[in-house]
Amino acid sequence: MLTIILGALVGLLLGLTGAGGGILAIPALTLGLGWTLINATPVALLAVGVAAAVGAADGLRKGLVRYKAAALMAGAGWLVSPLGLHLAKWLPGAALMALFGSVMVWVSVHMFLKARAGCPADEDMDPKNCQLNPSTGHLKWDVRCATTLASIGATAGFLTGLLGVGGGFLIVPAFRKFSDVPMHGIVATSLMVVALVSLGTLGHLVYQGFSLSEEGVLFICATLAGMIVGRVVAPNVSGQRMQQGFAVLCAVVSVLMIGKVLLMMV
């Protein structure tokens, strides 16, 4: 029952907040169910990847996904994610947990401040590396735009391999900062990238002998169900309040993870 509840909660937040909610999959498995980070990573990747794929499919149906941008970011992520996987093997479990907790602190503070400030009026006046063509509605492709998107994808891929997160918490704000794509398109495109990078990274783990347990299947199914509910409910939820609440939740979870690391060191 706890596995179902935690999986559904992760999926619900994934659907409500966009791809950023996937960062809670690892804490749900490690703190909630007592798994090690090594055992939790493949299940978290599969759960987030499948759930994000459902959200991305909905975005494709509605014409929101910038599929060329998603393909470029995902391709860069695929190339770099094995480096993260390799480094994760060499780092002690406590170090990885501490690093994950630190990343969650950054995510929570960044998201809370952004939500509290709302959308500053001068934000849209900043020059964008990737701009839409007003006449076609498509991105204007040049070296600057391609390099920016590839860098975002590569960073997300590295973190996916290292920490088992989908990278949506990075893709959404970065894509928003460096492009003038509307927010609905950013979230849908991010979900596509998260799905491709997560499932691609999982392929490396499957090649290394990963097998899925019955509890893992249950968690994944619950995450998928929660994602569907979240996508249905999302239009009726205040985005600012949701981001603030999610930021506070991330902060609490990060403190618990860092506390667990400190207990391991005692």
Phi, psi and chi 1 to 4 in degrees:
 res  aa     phi    psi   chi1   chi2   chi3   chi4
   1 MET       -  -41.3 -178.8   58.6   67.9      -
   2 LEU   -63.7  -37.7 -178.1   59.3      -      -
   3 THR   -61.8  -43.4  -58.4      -      -      -
   4 ILE   -64.7  -44.7  -65.1  173.9      -      -
   5 ILE   -63.0  -46.5  -67.4  173.6      -      -
   6 LEU   -67.5  -40.6  -69.2  175.4      -      -
   7 GLY   -63.7  -43.2      -      -      -      -
   8 ALA   -64.8  -37.4      -      -      -      -
   9 LEU   -65.2  -43.5  178.6   60.9      -      -
  10 VAL   -61.5  -45.5  169.3      -      -      -
  11 GLY   -63.8  -40.7      -      -      -      -
  12 LEU   -61.5  -46.3  180.0   64.5      -      -
  13 LEU   -67.7  -33.2  -69.4  172.4      -      -
  14 LEU   -63.5  -41.3 -171.8   62.7      -      -
  15 GLY   -72.1  -34.1      -      -      -      -
  16 LEU   -78.7  -40.0  -71.7  173.4      -      -
  17 THR  -100.2   -2.1   64.0      -      -      -
  18 GLY    88.7 -156.9      -      -      -      -
  19 ALA   -69.1  -15.7      -      -      -      -
  20 GLY   -62.9  -28.3      -      -      -      -
  21 GLY   -63.6  -18.8      -      -      -      -
  22 GLY   -64.9  -17.3      -      -      -      -
  23 ILE   -66.2  -17.5 -163.1  173.5      -      -
  24 LEU   -85.9   -3.8  -69.1  176.5      -      -
  25 ALA   -64.9  -44.4      -      -      -      -
  26 ILE   -63.2  -50.2  -71.4  -70.5      -      -
  27 PRO   -59.5  -35.5  -25.8   35.4      -      -
  28 ALA   -61.3  -39.1      -      -      -      -
  29 LEU   -80.1  -38.2  -67.4  168.1      -      -
  30 THR   -82.5  -47.9   55.3      -      -      -
  31 LEU   -82.0  -43.6  -65.6  177.4      -      -
  32 GLY   -74.9  -41.9      -      -      -      -
  33 LEU  -109.5   -5.1  -60.2  179.3      -      -
  34 GLY    78.3   18.8      -      -      -      -
  35 TRP   -76.1  157.8  -67.6   22.3      -      -
  36 THR   -77.8  160.2   64.5      -      -      -
  37 LEU   -63.1  -36.5 -169.6   59.7      -      -
  38 ILE   -64.9  -41.5  -66.5  177.1      -      -
  39 ASN   -74.4  -29.7  -68.0  -27.7      -      -
  40 ALA   -77.2  -31.2      -      -      -      -
  41 THR   -56.4  -51.4  -64.2      -      -      -
  42 PRO   -62.1  -41.1  -18.8   31.8      -      -
  43 VAL   -66.7  -40.7  174.8      -      -      -
  44 ALA   -63.0  -42.6      -      -      -      -
  45 LEU   -62.7  -43.2  -74.7  175.1      -      -
  46 LEU   -68.3  -42.8 -174.9   53.5      -      -
  47 ALA   -62.6  -48.4      -      -      -      -
  48 VAL   -68.2  -40.1  172.1      -      -      -
  49 GLY   -63.1  -45.4      -      -      -      -
  50 VAL   -67.3  -44.6  170.9      -      -      -
  51 ALA   -64.3  -41.7      -      -      -      -
  52 ALA   -65.0  -34.7      -      -      -      -
  53 ALA   -62.6  -37.9      -      -      -      -
  54 VAL   -64.2  -45.1  172.0      -      -      -
  55 GLY   -64.0  -38.4      -      -      -      -
  56 ALA   -67.3  -37.6      -      -      -      -
  57 ALA   -62.5  -38.6      -      -      -      -
  58 ASP   -65.2  -39.2 -179.0   60.2      -      -
  59 GLY   -66.2  -37.8      -      -      -      -
  60 LEU   -64.0  -41.4  -80.5  171.6      -      -
  61 ARG   -61.9  -33.7 -177.8  179.1   62.0   83.3
  62 LYS   -91.1    0.1  -64.5  176.9 -180.0  177.1
  63 GLY    73.2   26.9      -      -      -      -
  64 LEU   -95.0  -22.7  -63.3  173.7      -      -
  65 VAL   -76.8  128.2  176.5      -      -      -
  66 ARG   -85.8   86.2  -58.1  -74.4  168.2  171.8
  67 TYR   -68.4  -30.4   57.1   89.4      -      -
  68 LYS   -68.2  -42.4  -68.6 -178.3 -179.1  178.1
  69 ALA   -64.6  -41.2      -      -      -      -
  70 ALA   -62.6  -41.6      -      -      -      -
  71 ALA   -64.1  -41.2      -      -      -      -
  72 LEU   -66.0  -46.7  177.7   57.7      -      -
  73 MET   -64.2  -41.5  -73.5 -171.8  -79.4      -
  74 ALA   -66.4  -40.1      -      -      -      -
  75 GLY   -61.3  -43.9      -      -      -      -
  76 ALA   -64.4  -38.0      -      -      -      -
  77 GLY   -64.8  -40.9      -      -      -      -
  78 TRP   -60.0  -40.7  -76.4  -21.5      -      -
  79 LEU   -67.8  -33.6  -68.6  175.7      -      -
  80 VAL   -95.5  -25.3  178.3      -      -      -
  81 SER   -57.4  -35.0   63.9      -      -      -
  82 PRO   -60.3  -29.0  -26.6   36.5      -      -
  83 LEU   -64.8  -42.2  -63.7  178.4      -      -
  84 GLY   -63.8  -41.8      -      -      -      -
  85 LEU   -61.6  -42.3  -73.3  171.2      -      -
  86 HIS   -64.6  -43.7 -177.8   72.2      -      -
  87 LEU   -66.1  -36.7 -178.1   59.0      -      -
  88 ALA   -61.6  -30.8      -      -      -      -
  89 LYS   -69.1  -28.2  -69.8 -178.0  179.2  179.7
  90 TRP   -91.3  -21.2  -70.8   94.0      -      -
  91 LEU   -84.8  140.2  -71.0  175.7      -      -
  92 PRO   -61.6  153.4  -18.8   30.5      -      -
  93 GLY   -58.1  -39.9      -      -      -      -
  94 ALA   -64.4  -38.0      -      -      -      -
  95 ALA   -65.8  -40.7      -      -      -      -
  96 LEU   -65.2  -41.6  -78.0  174.3      -      -
  97 MET   -63.3  -41.8  -70.5  -80.7  -75.3      -
  98 ALA   -64.9  -40.2      -      -      -      -
  99 LEU   -64.4  -42.7 -179.3   58.3      -      -
 100 PHE   -62.0  -44.5 -167.4  100.4      -      -
 101 GLY   -61.6  -38.0      -      -      -      -
 102 SER   -65.8  -41.0  -59.9      -      -      -
 103 VAL   -61.9  -40.6  169.4      -      -      -
 104 MET   -66.4  -34.9  -70.6 -161.5   68.6      -
 105 VAL   -61.3  -46.2  169.4      -      -      -
 106 TRP   -61.3  -44.5  178.1   84.7      -      -
 107 VAL   -61.0  -45.5  170.7      -      -      -
 108 SER   -65.9  -44.3   61.0      -      -      -
 109 VAL   -65.7  -46.0  171.7      -      -      -
 110 HIS   -61.7  -45.5 -178.6  -92.1      -      -
 111 MET   -68.7  -39.4 -176.1  171.4  -72.2      -
 112 PHE   -65.6  -44.4 -173.9   84.9      -      -
 113 LEU   -64.3  -39.8  -67.2  177.5      -      -
 114 LYS   -64.1  -44.2  -80.8  -74.0 -173.6 -178.7
 115 ALA   -67.2  -38.8      -      -      -      -
 116 ARG   -66.9  -37.6 -175.0  178.2 -178.7 -178.6
 117 ALA   -78.6  -16.0      -      -      -      -
 118 GLY    72.9 -142.3      -      -      -      -
 119 CYS  -112.8  101.3 -174.8      -      -      -
 120 PRO   -55.7  144.9  -23.0   32.3      -      -
 121 ALA   -65.5  -29.9      -      -      -      -
 122 ASP   -85.4   -4.3   59.6  -13.8      -      -
 123 GLU   -64.7  -40.3 -174.4  178.7   45.7      -
 124 ASP   -73.1  -13.1  -68.2  -26.1      -      -
 125 MET   -87.2  -11.0  -60.9  175.7   63.0      -
 126 ASP   -66.0  142.4  -66.5  -21.5      -      -
 127 PRO   -65.3  135.1   22.4  -32.8      -      -
 128 LYS  -103.9  138.6  -55.1  -65.0 -175.7 -179.3
 129 ASN   -69.9  -32.6  -67.5   10.6      -      -
 130 CYS  -121.3  117.2  -63.8      -      -      -
 131 GLN  -120.9  148.4  -63.2 -177.1   -8.6      -
 132 LEU   -82.0  144.3  -67.1  173.5      -      -
 133 ASN   -80.2  116.6 -173.7  -34.7      -      -
 134 PRO   -58.1  -30.9  -21.3   33.1      -      -
 135 SER   -80.3  -32.2   60.8      -      -      -
 136 THR  -107.5  -23.9   64.0      -      -      -
 137 GLY    80.7    2.1      -      -      -      -
 138 HIS   -95.2  158.5  -61.5  156.2      -      -
 139 LEU   -67.8  143.3  -77.5  172.3      -      -
 140 LYS   -84.6  111.2  -60.3  176.4 -176.2  176.7
 141 TRP   -87.0  125.5  -75.4   97.4      -      -
 142 ASP  -148.4  179.6   53.4   25.9      -      -
 143 VAL   -61.3  -40.4  174.0      -      -      -
 144 ARG   -62.7  -46.2 -174.2 -176.2 -176.4 -169.9
 145 CYS   -65.6  -46.4  179.6      -      -      -
 146 ALA   -62.5  -41.5      -      -      -      -
 147 THR   -64.4  -41.1  -57.7      -      -      -
 148 THR   -61.8  -48.7  -61.1      -      -      -
 149 LEU   -66.4  -39.1  -65.6  179.0      -      -
 150 ALA   -64.0  -37.8      -      -      -      -
 151 SER   -65.8  -41.8  -60.6      -      -      -
 152 ILE   -61.4  -47.0  -65.4  172.0      -      -
 153 GLY   -63.5  -40.6      -      -      -      -
 154 ALA   -64.2  -43.1      -      -      -      -
 155 THR   -64.4  -43.4  -54.8      -      -      -
 156 ALA   -63.0  -39.9      -      -      -      -
 157 GLY   -65.0  -40.5      -      -      -      -
 158 PHE   -61.9  -45.8  178.3   76.7      -      -
 159 LEU   -67.3  -32.1  -68.4  174.9      -      -
 160 THR   -63.4  -46.1  -61.7      -      -      -
 161 GLY   -69.0  -38.6      -      -      -      -
 162 LEU   -74.6  -43.9 -179.8   63.9      -      -
 163 LEU  -116.4   -6.0  -60.2  175.0      -      -
 164 GLY    75.5   24.0      -      -      -      -
 165 VAL  -104.4  154.9  -65.0      -      -      -
 166 GLY   -73.8  -22.9      -      -      -      -
 167 GLY    90.9    1.9      -      -      -      -
 168 GLY   -62.9  -30.6      -      -      -      -
 169 PHE   -64.2  -22.0   66.1   88.5      -      -
 170 LEU   -94.7  -40.9  170.6   70.8      -      -
 171 ILE   -64.4  -45.4  -62.3  169.5      -      -
 172 VAL   -60.2  -54.8  169.9      -      -      -
 173 PRO   -67.2  -34.3   20.8  -31.3      -      -
 174 ALA   -68.9  -44.0      -      -      -      -
 175 PHE   -64.7  -35.7 -161.6   18.0      -      -
 176 ARG   -68.2  -38.6 -175.9  178.2 -175.7 -178.5
 177 LYS   -70.4  -39.4  179.1  177.7  178.4   60.3
 178 PHE  -101.6    6.7  -66.6  111.0      -      -
 179 SER  -141.5  164.3   78.8      -      -      -
 180 ASP  -107.3   24.9   56.3   -2.2      -      -
 181 VAL   -68.4  136.4  174.2      -      -      -
 182 PRO   -58.2  154.2  -24.4   34.0      -      -
 183 MET   -59.2  -39.1 -166.6   59.1 -167.2      -
 184 HIS   -61.7  -38.7  -71.5  -57.8      -      -
 185 GLY   -69.7  -35.3      -      -      -      -
 186 ILE   -63.7  -46.8  -70.9  172.9      -      -
 187 VAL   -64.2  -45.2  170.9      -      -      -
 188 ALA   -64.2  -41.1      -      -      -      -
 189 THR   -66.9  -40.3  -56.9      -      -      -
 190 SER   -61.6  -41.4  176.8      -      -      -
 191 LEU   -60.7  -39.2  -74.0  170.9      -      -
 192 MET   -63.4  -44.4  175.1   65.1   76.5      -
 193 VAL   -64.0  -45.1  177.7      -      -      -
 194 VAL   -59.5  -44.0  167.9      -      -      -
 195 ALA   -61.2  -47.5      -      -      -      -
 196 LEU   -67.2  -45.0  -67.0  173.8      -      -
 197 VAL   -69.5  -43.1  173.3      -      -      -
 198 SER   -62.2  -48.0  -62.8      -      -      -
 199 LEU   -70.5  -32.9  -62.7  177.2      -      -
 200 GLY   -67.0  -42.9      -      -      -      -
 201 THR   -64.7  -37.7  -55.3      -      -      -
 202 LEU   -60.6  -34.5 -178.0   66.1      -      -
 203 GLY   -57.7  -38.3      -      -      -      -
 204 HIS   -62.8  -40.6  -68.0  -73.0      -      -
 205 LEU   -69.6  -37.4  -65.6  172.8      -      -
 206 VAL   -62.8  -40.7  171.0      -      -      -
 207 TYR   -61.4  -30.2  178.8   75.9      -      -
 208 GLN   -85.7    1.5  -63.7  170.8   10.0      -
 209 GLY   107.6   15.9      -      -      -      -
 210 PHE   -66.9  136.6  160.0   69.3      -      -
 211 SER  -129.6  146.0   58.1      -      -      -
 212 LEU   -94.1  129.9 -168.3   60.1      -      -
 213 SER   -85.1  167.4   66.5      -      -      -
 214 GLU   -63.4  -38.8 -177.0  177.2  -19.3      -
 215 GLU   -65.9  -35.9 -167.5  174.0   18.1      -
 216 GLY   -63.9  -41.8      -      -      -      -
 217 VAL   -61.7  -41.5  172.9      -      -      -
 218 LEU   -62.8  -43.5 -162.5   59.9      -      -
 219 PHE   -63.1  -42.2 -178.1   85.2      -      -
 220 ILE   -65.0  -44.6  -67.9  166.0      -      -
 221 CYS   -62.7  -40.4  -68.4      -      -      -
 222 ALA   -66.5  -38.1      -      -      -      -
 223 THR   -63.5  -42.2  -57.6      -      -      -
 224 LEU   -62.8  -43.1 -179.7   58.0      -      -
 225 ALA   -63.9  -42.7      -      -      -      -
 226 GLY   -63.4  -37.3      -      -      -      -
 227 MET   -61.5  -44.3  171.6   68.7  178.3      -
 228 ILE   -62.2  -44.6  -65.5  172.1      -      -
 229 VAL   -62.7  -43.0  173.1      -      -      -
 230 GLY   -60.9  -40.8      -      -      -      -
 231 ARG   -67.3  -31.5  -65.7  -57.1  -67.3  169.9
 232 VAL   -73.1  -40.0  172.2      -      -      -
 233 VAL   -81.0  -27.9  174.6      -      -      -
 234 ALA   -48.5  -44.9      -      -      -      -
 235 PRO   -61.8  -19.7  -23.8   35.3      -      -
 236 ASN   -98.2    3.9  -58.1  -43.7      -      -
 237 VAL  -109.5  137.6  178.3      -      -      -
 238 SER   -63.7  119.4  168.1      -      -      -
 239 GLY   -61.9  -40.9      -      -      -      -
 240 GLN   -65.6  -46.8 -175.0  176.7    8.9      -
 241 ARG   -64.9  -37.3  -66.0  -61.3 -177.8 -171.9
 242 MET   -64.5  -42.1 -174.7   64.0 -132.6      -
 243 GLN   -66.3  -39.6  -73.3 -170.5   11.1      -
 244 GLN   -64.5  -44.9  -71.9  179.1  -31.8      -
 245 GLY   -62.9  -41.6      -      -      -      -
 246 PHE   -64.7  -38.5  179.6   69.6      -      -
 247 ALA   -63.6  -43.2      -      -      -      -
 248 VAL   -63.6  -41.8  171.4      -      -      -
 249 LEU   -61.8  -43.6  178.0   60.3      -      -
 250 CYS   -61.6  -39.8  -77.2      -      -      -
 251 ALA   -63.2  -44.3      -      -      -      -
 252 VAL   -62.6  -45.8  172.0      -      -      -
 253 VAL   -64.0  -39.5  172.0      -      -      -
 254 SER   -63.5  -39.7   65.4      -      -      -
 255 VAL   -63.3  -41.3  169.1      -      -      -
 256 LEU   -64.3  -40.0  -67.8  175.7      -      -
 257 MET   -67.4  -44.4  -67.6 -164.0   73.9      -
 258 ILE   -65.8  -37.4  -66.3  173.9      -      -
 259 GLY   -61.5  -39.5      -      -      -      -
 260 LYS   -63.6  -37.9 -176.3  175.8 -178.8  177.9
 261 VAL   -63.2  -43.8  172.4      -      -      -
 262 LEU   -63.1  -37.7  -65.7  176.5      -      -
 263 LEU   -66.2  -35.3  -70.7  175.6      -      -
 264 MET   -65.5  -28.2  -68.3  168.4   62.1      -
 265 MET   -85.7  -14.2  -62.3  173.7   62.3      -
 266 VAL   -74.2      -  174.4      -      -      -
